[in-house]
Amino acid sequence: MQTAILFSAMLVLIAMESCASFLVYPRILESRADDGSLLLHIHEGLTLSLEKTSILAEDFIITSSTGFDSDAIVLYGRELEKNLYHDKHHQSALAVMAIDGGLEIPKVRFQLNKVIRNMSDMIIKRTNNGTDIDAEATLDTMKEHARRGAFRECDIAVLLTSEDLVLVGNNTIGRDIDGMAFIGGVCGEEKVGVAEDRPPTYEGVGRLAHEIAHILGANHDNTSTLKEFPGYPGAENCSSEDGYLMSYRDGGRKKYRLSNCSKDQIRFIY
């Protein structure tokens, strides 16, 4: 009897629900050291003029009570709000963090919503020999479940299994596969993927990241555009030999990062 784990994730943009929003890549246009103000470009048509936010007392006290006893914690308010900025005109507030001399604005946060231990064939589809999992058929089954609302509380759902995934062709079985997902399916009925994870190797971590990137909109490096998405940028300028996440080469630390082409593709879709 097979065992599989269904991984579901929620992507959240700050102060927004992800499915009602889109991914942005903010950049600093101007900063002033004298008053700490920033000019932050969010996307075309929206630029925020940010001022430092000061809303907490220098000694900020949090008191908790059980009805019988109470405890008080004193926090340094200036430290808590050091990264907070606001734009009065747009009524916006956000955190901007300095990292190694640069600036980082949190974009997407992954939230694990649910883990389901599956012991049935409701989702998993096996080959005729009964020992392998038909990756494409299983993916189609997950898509149908998503269409019916089975994963409505999440934006991405990925099935992890310790068993062999295969591709079934005309009287052939291909074993050169460890994952599959719909490209650009995030938040829709194609927000699903499957991947192998063989304990205790943790190989599934990289494969899960790879399939999630597919669902967010990234194709493999060194591939052309997709006709399904008019205007979708190709990845011909990003060699698979560089070893980023969306290639099959091991590029060391780059294996856990997206190439510039992958970033452009995700930006286009999401």
N, C-alpha and C positions, 0 to 999 in steps of 0.2 A: 504494500500500500504506500503510495507516494506521500511525501510531505513537502509542502511548499509554503512560502511566506509571502503574503500580499502586503506590499509596502505602499502606503499612500501618503502624499505630501501636500501641504498647502503652501503656495507661494504668496507672500504678502508684501505689497508695497506700503511704505510708511503712510499711515493715516488713510489707507485705501484698501478695499477688497480687490484682490488681484484680478479676478475675472471681469471686473468692471473698469479696469485700468490698463496701463501699458507700461513697459519698461523704459526708463529714461537713463541717460548718462550725463549727469550734471557736470559742469566745469566752471572753475573760478575765472571770471573775466578781470576782476580787480579786487585788491585787498588793501586796507589801510591799517597800518600798525598803531596810529595814534588813537583811534577810537574803536578798533577791532571790527569795523564794518566790512562786508563782503558784497560783491556783485556776482550773483550766481545764475548762470544760464541753465535752465532746466530742459527746455526744448524750444523749437521754433515758435515764437509768439509768447513765450513765458520766460522772463528773467526776473529774479527776485533781488531786491535791494535789502540786504540783511543787516540787522543791527544786533549787537549782543543783548541777550535776554537776561534780566535780573528780576527774579520773582521770589527767591527764597531768602530768608533771614540768614545772617552769617552763621548763627547757631540754630540749626534746623532740628526741631525736636519731634520724634515719633513716639507716641505713647500707645501701648497695647494693654488691653484690660480683659480679664476673664470674668469680671463681675465681683470677684473677691480680691484679687491682686492686680496690680498694674506695674508695668515696666516702661521705663523711658530710655530712649536712645538719642544721644545728641550727635548730629552729623554736621559736617562743615558745608554749609549751603553753597559757598562759592565754588567748591570743588564739584558738587553735584551738577551745577549749571554751567560749568566752564565751556561746554561744547554746544550750548543752546543758543540759537539765533531765531529772529523773527522778522517778518515783513509786515508792516502795519497795513499797507494798501491791499495786499492779497490775503491778509489774515492767515498767514502761514507761519508755522513753527517747525524747526527741524534741528537735528544734531549734525554738526560738522566736526570731524575728528582729524587731528594732525597725526600723520604716521610717517616717521623717518623724513621729516621736512616737507612732506607732501600733504595733500588734503584728501580725505575720503568721506563720501556721503553714502550711507547705507542705501543699497538699492533693493535687493531682493533677499528676503529671509525665508529659509526653508523651515517648515514646521511639520514634524511627523504627527500625522493625525491618527493613524490606526495601523496595527499589525494584526493580520489574520492568519492563523495557522490552519491551512487547508488540508483536509484528509479525504476529499472526495474528487470525483471526476466532473463536477459541475463546470469548472473552468478549464482544467487541464485536459487536453486532447492528445491521446496516445496514437502511435503508429500501429499498424496491423500486428506487429510482433508483440506489442504490449509492454515493451521494455524501454522505449524511448518516448520523448515528448515532441510532438509535432509543433514546432515553434509558430509557424504561420497560422495553423488552425487554432491554436491556443490564443494567439493574439486576436484573431477574429472573434473568438468567443468572449474575450475580455471587452472588446469593442461593443459587442451586443449587450453585455451586462452594463457597460457605461451608458449606452443609449437608453437603457431602461431605468437608469438612475441609481445603479448599485454603488457608484462612487461619487455621488453628488456632493458629498461633504469635502471633496478634495479636488485639486487641479491636475494631479498626476497620480497614477496607480501603476505600480510595477510588481510583477510576480517574480519572486526569487525562488529557485529550485536547486536542489543538490543533484538532480538527475540530468541526463544528457538531453540537450536540445538538438533537434535535427531539422533539416529542410527536406521535405518530401517532394520529389520530382516525378518524372515519367519513369516508373520502375527503378528509381534510384533514391538513395538516402544520403544526403550530405551532412557530414559531421563537423565541418569546418565553420561552426557557428557557436557563439556563447551568449548571444543576446539579439533582440529584435524589438523595434519600436516604430511607431508612425512619426514621421518628421513633421514638426509644427502642429502637433495635435493638442497642445496644452489647452485646458479648459473646455475642450469639446469632447465628442464621443470617441475621438482617436487619441485621447490623453493616456494611453496605456502602453505598457511594454513588458517584456519578459527577459530574464537574465539568469545565467547559471551562477551559483554560489556554492563552492565546495568547502564545507567546514573541515578543519579549522584553518584553511589557507587565507581567508579574507579576500580571495580573488574577486568576490562579488562586489566589493566596495568600488573598485575602478569600473567594473562593468555596469553597475548601477548608475554611476556618474555619467558614463558614456551614453546610456539609453535615455537618461533624463535630459541630457543635452540634445539628443535627437528630438525628443518630445517638445523641447523649448524652441526648436527650429534649426539646429545645426546639422549639416550633412558632414560626410567625411572630408577631411582635408584632401586637396588636389582632385576635387571632383567639380563637374560643371554645374550650371544652374538647373533649377527644377521647373519644368513647364507647368506644374500644378500651381505655382505661385508666380504670376507675372511680375517681373521686376526683381525677383529673388536673386541676391548676389551669389555668384559661383565662388568656389574656393581654389581656383586654378593657381592663384599666387601664393598659396600656402602648401609647401611641400609636405607630403606624408613622412618624408625622411626626417623632418624636424622633431617628430615624436611627441606632438601635443595630444591632448585627450581624444580628439576625433581622428586619430590615425591608429594604425596597428603596430607602430614602432614604439620602443621604450626609450623615451627621451629624458629619462631621469626625472628631475623635478618638473620638467615641462609636461610630463605625462599626466599630471594632475591640474594642468592649466589649459585654457582655451586659446587657440590661435586667433589672430586678428580677424581672419575670415569667419571663424565660428562666431565670434562676437558680433560681427556685422550681420550674420544670418539670423542670430537670435534677436538682435535689435529690429530687424526687418519684420520678423514674425510676431514678436511679443510687444 
